[in-house]
């Protein structure tokens, strides 16, 4: 959620929508998002996410951990992250 609002100005510029319209879109999007309480993710999953991101990009460990926890796909355009994770046998990426 923070990431979306952090980049709100870029969204306004890229979409040619007004700030109010972007906020309405973000609100509509968030109404379809399920938030996961970090404390409910098992410590072993956190450790695996951190292990996978070590020497790749530790700031992405929470996203990788969540992907593991929900048995989902990681949506990222960060090719360095993808390459580093693939080298560690993680290949759970969403590719549009």
Secondary structure, DSSP 8 states (H G I E B T S, - for coil): -HHHHHTHHHHHHHHT--HHHHHHHHHHHHTT-----GGGS-HHHHHHHHHHHTTT-GGGHHHHHHHHHTT--B----HHHHHHHHTTT---B---
